[in-house]
């Protein structure tokens, strides 16, 4: 019994040590992640979320070029905010992951959320520890589902602590454009951007959740603000963007990711 307890304590100490090393590396990465003096390396790890053959085939066909529009979107938006970097993010696709991420508890308390945060960072380190290449700045786990059997998906999430995201997306070419909006949204969460929508219908919050808050007339908006999530058509109606060409990074989000230094810069760039 004593030997078993000692082994348990040893495993716990080892996990704490590894988590400390991961946290330290994450802190150092976060401290430079929004300097924008060099591209951030984003690694995408596909996961078969429904175990279907259709989803396996979709994942097998994925490559870096499938996510090039995210790189282009970030580069275009950086230019609007006069950020002096040609390629803000560089995306690579890693080897598919075979295990599903741990799920947070429903209606969890603060302690449960904190423990889950540690658990998912441990999981992310463990399942990517044998991936080829250097350690990425941001890890995005894309959990794919066949839309024919999973028409609705769980909410995606992005964590600044750990700089990782869990994106629930569809294994469908038709949905590829909206998938990339979700992936970009969660990626920006890892850089400190906050959600800018609320309510049962997830309507964008005015003004920060609007891509063009000074537009006249205000409705309909032409674009979705990336963290607002939808294109406002009226005060009570909004539509989901189908591609990144329908999305912009608004001024408040630019401020959060260090693309703007003050309110004047925000407003001027948002109106371009």
Secondary structure, 3 states (H helix, E strand, C coil): CHHHHHHHHHHHHHHHHHHHHHHHHHHHHHHHHCCCCCCEEEEEEEEECCCCHHHHHHHHCCCHHHHHHHHHHHHHHHHHCCCCCCCCEEEEECCCECCCCCCCCCCCCHHHHHHHHHHHHHHHHHHHCCCCCCCCCEEEEEEEECCCCCCCCCCCEEECCCCEEEEEEECCHHHHHHHHHHHHHHHHHHCCCCCCEECCCCEECCCCCECCCCCCCCCCCCCEECCCCEEEEECCEEEECCCHHHEECCHHHHHHCCCCCCHHHHHHHHCC
